[in-house]
Amino acid sequence: MLGPILIVLTLVIAFPISFFVIGAVLSVLLGHSLTKEGEYMNEGSELIELNQ
């Protein structure tokens, strides 16, 4: 009886939490890389100073 309880707890608790954590990490990495790429591609633009 312990096996099915552990499987249900894993499906209900562990998987959704891990998906949220993985999604947050990927969002941070993507946002950081896109910000750095935007700063690199528009280096010397006067609009960069207006954004801050």
mmCIF file of the N, C-alpha and C atoms, coordinates in Angstrom:
data_MODEL
# 
_entry.id   MODEL 
# 
loop_
_atom_site.group_PDB 
_atom_site.id 
_atom_site.type_symbol 
_atom_site.label_atom_id 
_atom_site.label_alt_id 
_atom_site.label_comp_id 
_atom_site.label_asym_id 
_atom_site.label_entity_id 
_atom_site.label_seq_id 
_atom_site.pdbx_PDB_ins_code 
_atom_site.Cartn_x 
_atom_site.Cartn_y 
_atom_site.Cartn_z 
_atom_site.occupancy 
_atom_site.B_iso_or_equiv 
_atom_site.pdbx_formal_charge 
_atom_site.auth_seq_id 
_atom_site.auth_comp_id 
_atom_site.auth_asym_id 
_atom_site.auth_atom_id 
_atom_site.pdbx_PDB_model_num 
ATOM 1   N N  . MET A 1 1  ? 0.821  -1.199 0.000   1.00 0.00 ? 1  MET A N  1 
ATOM 2   C CA . MET A 1 1  ? 0.000  0.000  0.000   1.00 0.00 ? 1  MET A CA 1 
ATOM 3   C C  . MET A 1 1  ? 0.865  1.264  0.000   1.00 0.00 ? 1  MET A C  1 
ATOM 4   N N  . LEU A 1 2  ? 2.098  1.154  0.431   1.00 0.00 ? 2  LEU A N  1 
ATOM 5   C CA . LEU A 1 2  ? 2.975  2.319  0.470   1.00 0.00 ? 2  LEU A CA 1 
ATOM 6   C C  . LEU A 1 2  ? 3.399  2.749  -0.939  1.00 0.00 ? 2  LEU A C  1 
ATOM 7   N N  . GLY A 1 3  ? 3.556  1.805  -1.845  1.00 0.00 ? 3  GLY A N  1 
ATOM 8   C CA . GLY A 1 3  ? 3.980  2.110  -3.215  1.00 0.00 ? 3  GLY A CA 1 
ATOM 9   C C  . GLY A 1 3  ? 3.035  3.040  -3.947  1.00 0.00 ? 3  GLY A C  1 
ATOM 10  N N  . PRO A 1 4  ? 1.745  2.702  -3.996  1.00 0.00 ? 4  PRO A N  1 
ATOM 11  C CA . PRO A 1 4  ? 0.815  3.606  -4.695  1.00 0.00 ? 4  PRO A CA 1 
ATOM 12  C C  . PRO A 1 4  ? 0.726  4.994  -4.069  1.00 0.00 ? 4  PRO A C  1 
ATOM 13  N N  . ILE A 1 5  ? 0.847  5.071  -2.744  1.00 0.00 ? 5  ILE A N  1 
ATOM 14  C CA . ILE A 1 5  ? 0.817  6.376  -2.078  1.00 0.00 ? 5  ILE A CA 1 
ATOM 15  C C  . ILE A 1 5  ? 2.020  7.217  -2.500  1.00 0.00 ? 5  ILE A C  1 
ATOM 16  N N  . LEU A 1 6  ? 3.196  6.594  -2.566  1.00 0.00 ? 6  LEU A N  1 
ATOM 17  C CA . LEU A 1 6  ? 4.393  7.327  -3.007  1.00 0.00 ? 6  LEU A CA 1 
ATOM 18  C C  . LEU A 1 6  ? 4.285  7.759  -4.459  1.00 0.00 ? 6  LEU A C  1 
ATOM 19  N N  . ILE A 1 7  ? 3.709  6.920  -5.303  1.00 0.00 ? 7  ILE A N  1 
ATOM 20  C CA . ILE A 1 7  ? 3.538  7.281  -6.713  1.00 0.00 ? 7  ILE A CA 1 
ATOM 21  C C  . ILE A 1 7  ? 2.582  8.464  -6.846  1.00 0.00 ? 7  ILE A C  1 
ATOM 22  N N  . VAL A 1 8  ? 1.483  8.439  -6.119  1.00 0.00 ? 8  VAL A N  1 
ATOM 23  C CA . VAL A 1 8  ? 0.517  9.544  -6.182  1.00 0.00 ? 8  VAL A CA 1 
ATOM 24  C C  . VAL A 1 8  ? 1.132  10.829 -5.645  1.00 0.00 ? 8  VAL A C  1 
ATOM 25  N N  . LEU A 1 9  ? 1.855  10.755 -4.555  1.00 0.00 ? 9  LEU A N  1 
ATOM 26  C CA . LEU A 1 9  ? 2.515  11.950 -4.014  1.00 0.00 ? 9  LEU A CA 1 
ATOM 27  C C  . LEU A 1 9  ? 3.541  12.507 -4.998  1.00 0.00 ? 9  LEU A C  1 
ATOM 28  N N  . THR A 1 10 ? 4.265  11.624 -5.649  1.00 0.00 ? 10 THR A N  1 
ATOM 29  C CA . THR A 1 10 ? 5.240  12.083 -6.643  1.00 0.00 ? 10 THR A CA 1 
ATOM 30  C C  . THR A 1 10 ? 4.545  12.779 -7.801  1.00 0.00 ? 10 THR A C  1 
ATOM 31  N N  . LEU A 1 11 ? 3.468  12.199 -8.287  1.00 0.00 ? 11 LEU A N  1 
ATOM 32  C CA . LEU A 1 11 ? 2.754  12.800 -9.418  1.00 0.00 ? 11 LEU A CA 1 
ATOM 33  C C  . LEU A 1 11 ? 2.073  14.111 -9.057  1.00 0.00 ? 11 LEU A C  1 
ATOM 34  N N  . VAL A 1 12 ? 1.581  14.221 -7.827  1.00 0.00 ? 12 VAL A N  1 
ATOM 35  C CA . VAL A 1 12 ? 0.815  15.410 -7.435  1.00 0.00 ? 12 VAL A CA 1 
ATOM 36  C C  . VAL A 1 12 ? 1.712  16.524 -6.911  1.00 0.00 ? 12 VAL A C  1 
ATOM 37  N N  . ILE A 1 13 ? 2.802  16.192 -6.238  1.00 0.00 ? 13 ILE A N  1 
ATOM 38  C CA . ILE A 1 13 ? 3.628  17.203 -5.587  1.00 0.00 ? 13 ILE A CA 1 
ATOM 39  C C  . ILE A 1 13 ? 4.956  17.423 -6.306  1.00 0.00 ? 13 ILE A C  1 
ATOM 40  N N  . ALA A 1 14 ? 5.712  16.371 -6.521  1.00 0.00 ? 14 ALA A N  1 
ATOM 41  C CA . ALA A 1 14 ? 7.086  16.521 -7.002  1.00 0.00 ? 14 ALA A CA 1 
ATOM 42  C C  . ALA A 1 14 ? 7.157  16.990 -8.458  1.00 0.00 ? 14 ALA A C  1 
ATOM 43  N N  . PHE A 1 15 ? 6.355  16.409 -9.336  1.00 0.00 ? 15 PHE A N  1 
ATOM 44  C CA . PHE A 1 15 ? 6.438  16.784 -10.744 1.00 0.00 ? 15 PHE A CA 1 
ATOM 45  C C  . PHE A 1 15 ? 6.040  18.236 -11.003 1.00 0.00 ? 15 PHE A C  1 
ATOM 46  N N  . PRO A 1 16 ? 4.901  18.718 -10.484 1.00 0.00 ? 16 PRO A N  1 
ATOM 47  C CA . PRO A 1 16 ? 4.567  20.132 -10.738 1.00 0.00 ? 16 PRO A CA 1 
ATOM 48  C C  . PRO A 1 16 ? 5.598  21.104 -10.175 1.00 0.00 ? 16 PRO A C  1 
ATOM 49  N N  . ILE A 1 17 ? 6.104  20.830 -8.992  1.00 0.00 ? 17 ILE A N  1 
ATOM 50  C CA . ILE A 1 17 ? 7.113  21.719 -8.412  1.00 0.00 ? 17 ILE A CA 1 
ATOM 51  C C  . ILE A 1 17 ? 8.371  21.720 -9.268  1.00 0.00 ? 17 ILE A C  1 
ATOM 52  N N  . SER A 1 18 ? 8.798  20.532 -9.723  1.00 0.00 ? 18 SER A N  1 
ATOM 53  C CA . SER A 1 18 ? 10.010 20.474 -10.545 1.00 0.00 ? 18 SER A CA 1 
ATOM 54  C C  . SER A 1 18 ? 9.801  21.181 -11.883 1.00 0.00 ? 18 SER A C  1 
ATOM 55  N N  . PHE A 1 19 ? 8.592  21.091 -12.468 1.00 0.00 ? 19 PHE A N  1 
ATOM 56  C CA . PHE A 1 19 ? 8.331  21.801 -13.716 1.00 0.00 ? 19 PHE A CA 1 
ATOM 57  C C  . PHE A 1 19 ? 8.392  23.315 -13.516 1.00 0.00 ? 19 PHE A C  1 
ATOM 58  N N  . PHE A 1 20 ? 7.852  23.808 -12.397 1.00 0.00 ? 20 PHE A N  1 
ATOM 59  C CA . PHE A 1 20 ? 7.921  25.244 -12.123 1.00 0.00 ? 20 PHE A CA 1 
ATOM 60  C C  . PHE A 1 20 ? 9.357  25.706 -11.914 1.00 0.00 ? 20 PHE A C  1 
ATOM 61  N N  . VAL A 1 21 ? 10.151 24.914 -11.203 1.00 0.00 ? 21 VAL A N  1 
ATOM 62  C CA . VAL A 1 21 ? 11.547 25.287 -10.947 1.00 0.00 ? 21 VAL A CA 1 
ATOM 63  C C  . VAL A 1 21 ? 12.341 25.271 -12.243 1.00 0.00 ? 21 VAL A C  1 
ATOM 64  N N  . ILE A 1 22 ? 12.158 24.235 -13.053 1.00 0.00 ? 22 ILE A N  1 
ATOM 65  C CA . ILE A 1 22 ? 12.869 24.161 -14.327 1.00 0.00 ? 22 ILE A CA 1 
ATOM 66  C C  . ILE A 1 22 ? 12.454 25.321 -15.233 1.00 0.00 ? 22 ILE A C  1 
ATOM 67  N N  . GLY A 1 23 ? 11.160 25.649 -15.262 1.00 0.00 ? 23 GLY A N  1 
ATOM 68  C CA . GLY A 1 23 ? 10.682 26.773 -16.070 1.00 0.00 ? 23 GLY A CA 1 
ATOM 69  C C  . GLY A 1 23 ? 11.255 28.098 -15.607 1.00 0.00 ? 23 GLY A C  1 
ATOM 70  N N  . ALA A 1 24 ? 11.367 28.282 -14.296 1.00 0.00 ? 24 ALA A N  1 
ATOM 71  C CA . ALA A 1 24 ? 11.932 29.524 -13.775 1.00 0.00 ? 24 ALA A CA 1 
ATOM 72  C C  . ALA A 1 24 ? 13.405 29.652 -14.138 1.00 0.00 ? 24 ALA A C  1 
ATOM 73  N N  . VAL A 1 25 ? 14.150 28.560 -14.020 1.00 0.00 ? 25 VAL A N  1 
ATOM 74  C CA . VAL A 1 25 ? 15.582 28.591 -14.361 1.00 0.00 ? 25 VAL A CA 1 
ATOM 75  C C  . VAL A 1 25 ? 15.760 28.874 -15.845 1.00 0.00 ? 25 VAL A C  1 
ATOM 76  N N  . LEU A 1 26 ? 14.974 28.227 -16.687 1.00 0.00 ? 26 LEU A N  1 
ATOM 77  C CA . LEU A 1 26 ? 15.085 28.480 -18.127 1.00 0.00 ? 26 LEU A CA 1 
ATOM 78  C C  . LEU A 1 26 ? 14.695 29.917 -18.473 1.00 0.00 ? 26 LEU A C  1 
ATOM 79  N N  . SER A 1 27 ? 13.699 30.473 -17.787 1.00 0.00 ? 27 SER A N  1 
ATOM 80  C CA . SER A 1 27 ? 13.301 31.859 -18.035 1.00 0.00 ? 27 SER A CA 1 
ATOM 81  C C  . SER A 1 27 ? 14.403 32.840 -17.656 1.00 0.00 ? 27 SER A C  1 
ATOM 82  N N  . VAL A 1 28 ? 15.068 32.575 -16.536 1.00 0.00 ? 28 VAL A N  1 
ATOM 83  C CA . VAL A 1 28 ? 16.171 33.442 -16.115 1.00 0.00 ? 28 VAL A CA 1 
ATOM 84  C C  . VAL A 1 28 ? 17.311 33.376 -17.115 1.00 0.00 ? 28 VAL A C  1 
ATOM 85  N N  . LEU A 1 29 ? 17.662 32.174 -17.543 1.00 0.00 ? 29 LEU A N  1 
ATOM 86  C CA . LEU A 1 29 ? 18.759 32.029 -18.504 1.00 0.00 ? 29 LEU A CA 1 
ATOM 87  C C  . LEU A 1 29 ? 18.426 32.679 -19.845 1.00 0.00 ? 29 LEU A C  1 
ATOM 88  N N  . LEU A 1 30 ? 17.204 32.490 -20.318 1.00 0.00 ? 30 LEU A N  1 
ATOM 89  C CA . LEU A 1 30 ? 16.805 33.089 -21.592 1.00 0.00 ? 30 LEU A CA 1 
ATOM 90  C C  . LEU A 1 30 ? 16.754 34.607 -21.490 1.00 0.00 ? 30 LEU A C  1 
ATOM 91  N N  . GLY A 1 31 ? 16.194 35.133 -20.417 1.00 0.00 ? 31 GLY A N  1 
ATOM 92  C CA . GLY A 1 31 ? 16.137 36.585 -20.248 1.00 0.00 ? 31 GLY A CA 1 
ATOM 93  C C  . GLY A 1 31 ? 17.505 37.214 -20.157 1.00 0.00 ? 31 GLY A C  1 
ATOM 94  N N  . HIS A 1 32 ? 18.409 36.555 -19.413 1.00 0.00 ? 32 HIS A N  1 
ATOM 95  C CA . HIS A 1 32 ? 19.766 37.084 -19.286 1.00 0.00 ? 32 HIS A CA 1 
ATOM 96  C C  . HIS A 1 32 ? 20.493 37.062 -20.626 1.00 0.00 ? 32 HIS A C  1 
ATOM 97  N N  . SER A 1 33 ? 20.374 35.958 -21.354 1.00 0.00 ? 33 SER A N  1 
ATOM 98  C CA . SER A 1 33 ? 21.081 35.870 -22.631 1.00 0.00 ? 33 SER A CA 1 
ATOM 99  C C  . SER A 1 33 ? 20.508 36.850 -23.657 1.00 0.00 ? 33 SER A C  1 
ATOM 100 N N  . LEU A 1 34 ? 19.189 37.045 -23.659 1.00 0.00 ? 34 LEU A N  1 
ATOM 101 C CA . LEU A 1 34 ? 18.609 38.003 -24.598 1.00 0.00 ? 34 LEU A CA 1 
ATOM 102 C C  . LEU A 1 34 ? 18.970 39.438 -24.245 1.00 0.00 ? 34 LEU A C  1 
ATOM 103 N N  . THR A 1 35 ? 19.068 39.747 -22.960 1.00 0.00 ? 35 THR A N  1 
ATOM 104 C CA . THR A 1 35 ? 19.482 41.082 -22.547 1.00 0.00 ? 35 THR A CA 1 
ATOM 105 C C  . THR A 1 35 ? 20.919 41.353 -22.980 1.00 0.00 ? 35 THR A C  1 
ATOM 106 N N  . LYS A 1 36 ? 21.803 40.375 -22.741 1.00 0.00 ? 36 LYS A N  1 
ATOM 107 C CA . LYS A 1 36 ? 23.202 40.558 -23.142 1.00 0.00 ? 36 LYS A CA 1 
ATOM 108 C C  . LYS A 1 36 ? 23.338 40.668 -24.648 1.00 0.00 ? 36 LYS A C  1 
ATOM 109 N N  . GLU A 1 37 ? 22.580 39.875 -25.388 1.00 0.00 ? 37 GLU A N  1 
ATOM 110 C CA . GLU A 1 37 ? 22.635 39.948 -26.845 1.00 0.00 ? 37 GLU A CA 1 
ATOM 111 C C  . GLU A 1 37 ? 22.124 41.294 -27.349 1.00 0.00 ? 37 GLU A C  1 
ATOM 112 N N  . GLY A 1 38 ? 21.050 41.798 -26.735 1.00 0.00 ? 38 GLY A N  1 
ATOM 113 C CA . GLY A 1 38 ? 20.521 43.103 -27.132 1.00 0.00 ? 38 GLY A CA 1 
ATOM 114 C C  . GLY A 1 38 ? 21.504 44.221 -26.859 1.00 0.00 ? 38 GLY A C  1 
ATOM 115 N N  . GLU A 1 39 ? 22.184 44.154 -25.716 1.00 0.00 ? 39 GLU A N  1 
ATOM 116 C CA . GLU A 1 39 ? 23.196 45.174 -25.410 1.00 0.00 ? 39 GLU A CA 1 
ATOM 117 C C  . GLU A 1 39 ? 24.375 45.079 -26.375 1.00 0.00 ? 39 GLU A C  1 
ATOM 118 N N  . TYR A 1 40 ? 24.763 43.850 -26.750 1.00 0.00 ? 40 TYR A N  1 
ATOM 119 C CA . TYR A 1 40 ? 25.898 43.665 -27.666 1.00 0.00 ? 40 TYR A CA 1 
ATOM 120 C C  . TYR A 1 40 ? 25.537 44.139 -29.077 1.00 0.00 ? 40 TYR A C  1 
ATOM 121 N N  . MET A 1 41 ? 24.336 43.790 -29.552 1.00 0.00 ? 41 MET A N  1 
ATOM 122 C CA . MET A 1 41 ? 23.954 44.131 -30.919 1.00 0.00 ? 41 MET A CA 1 
ATOM 123 C C  . MET A 1 41 ? 23.708 45.631 -31.085 1.00 0.00 ? 41 MET A C  1 
ATOM 124 N N  . ASN A 1 42 ? 23.339 46.325 -30.007 1.00 0.00 ? 42 ASN A N  1 
ATOM 125 C CA . ASN A 1 42 ? 23.036 47.754 -30.101 1.00 0.00 ? 42 ASN A CA 1 
ATOM 126 C C  . ASN A 1 42 ? 24.058 48.604 -29.367 1.00 0.00 ? 42 ASN A C  1 
ATOM 127 N N  . GLU A 1 43 ? 25.273 48.137 -29.328 1.00 0.00 ? 43 GLU A N  1 
ATOM 128 C CA . GLU A 1 43 ? 26.328 48.874 -28.646 1.00 0.00 ? 43 GLU A CA 1 
ATOM 129 C C  . GLU A 1 43 ? 26.559 50.213 -29.346 1.00 0.00 ? 43 GLU A C  1 
ATOM 130 N N  . GLY A 1 44 ? 26.604 51.250 -28.565 1.00 0.00 ? 44 GLY A N  1 
ATOM 131 C CA . GLY A 1 44 ? 26.831 52.582 -29.115 1.00 0.00 ? 44 GLY A CA 1 
ATOM 132 C C  . GLY A 1 44 ? 25.542 53.336 -29.422 1.00 0.00 ? 44 GLY A C  1 
ATOM 133 N N  . SER A 1 45 ? 24.410 52.703 -29.245 1.00 0.00 ? 45 SER A N  1 
ATOM 134 C CA . SER A 1 45 ? 23.129 53.364 -29.517 1.00 0.00 ? 45 SER A CA 1 
ATOM 135 C C  . SER A 1 45 ? 22.792 54.307 -28.373 1.00 0.00 ? 45 SER A C  1 
ATOM 136 N N  . GLU A 1 46 ? 22.205 55.434 -28.717 1.00 0.00 ? 46 GLU A N  1 
ATOM 137 C CA . GLU A 1 46 ? 21.857 56.385 -27.665 1.00 0.00 ? 46 GLU A CA 1 
ATOM 138 C C  . GLU A 1 46 ? 20.586 55.951 -26.922 1.00 0.00 ? 46 GLU A C  1 
ATOM 139 N N  . LEU A 1 47 ? 19.842 55.003 -27.444 1.00 0.00 ? 47 LEU A N  1 
ATOM 140 C CA . LEU A 1 47 ? 18.615 54.552 -26.784 1.00 0.00 ? 47 LEU A CA 1 
ATOM 141 C C  . LEU A 1 47 ? 18.896 53.677 -25.570 1.00 0.00 ? 47 LEU A C  1 
ATOM 142 N N  . ILE A 1 48 ? 20.076 53.065 -25.480 1.00 0.00 ? 48 ILE A N  1 
ATOM 143 C CA . ILE A 1 48 ? 20.412 52.217 -24.343 1.00 0.00 ? 48 ILE A CA 1 
ATOM 144 C C  . ILE A 1 48 ? 20.398 53.044 -23.060 1.00 0.00 ? 48 ILE A C  1 
ATOM 145 N N  . GLU A 1 49 ? 20.901 54.277 -23.094 1.00 0.00 ? 49 GLU A N  1 
ATOM 146 C CA . GLU A 1 49 ? 20.956 55.100 -21.893 1.00 0.00 ? 49 GLU A CA 1 
ATOM 147 C C  . GLU A 1 49 ? 19.563 55.545 -21.459 1.00 0.00 ? 49 GLU A C  1 
ATOM 148 N N  . LEU A 1 50 ? 18.599 55.609 -22.377 1.00 0.00 ? 50 LEU A N  1 
ATOM 149 C CA . LEU A 1 50 ? 17.255 56.035 -22.024 1.00 0.00 ? 50 LEU A CA 1 
ATOM 150 C C  . LEU A 1 50 ? 16.492 54.940 -21.281 1.00 0.00 ? 50 LEU A C  1 
ATOM 151 N N  . ASN A 1 51 ? 16.888 53.688 -21.449 1.00 0.00 ? 51 ASN A N  1 
ATOM 152 C CA . ASN A 1 51 ? 16.175 52.575 -20.832 1.00 0.00 ? 51 ASN A CA 1 
ATOM 153 C C  . ASN A 1 51 ? 16.480 52.450 -19.345 1.00 0.00 ? 51 ASN A C  1 
ATOM 154 N N  . GLN A 1 52 ? 17.492 53.079 -18.855 1.00 0.00 ? 52 GLN A N  1 
ATOM 155 C CA . GLN A 1 52 ? 17.883 52.871 -17.458 1.00 0.00 ? 52 GLN A CA 1 
ATOM 156 C C  . GLN A 1 52 ? 17.456 53.962 -16.588 1.00 0.00 ? 52 GLN A C  1 
# 
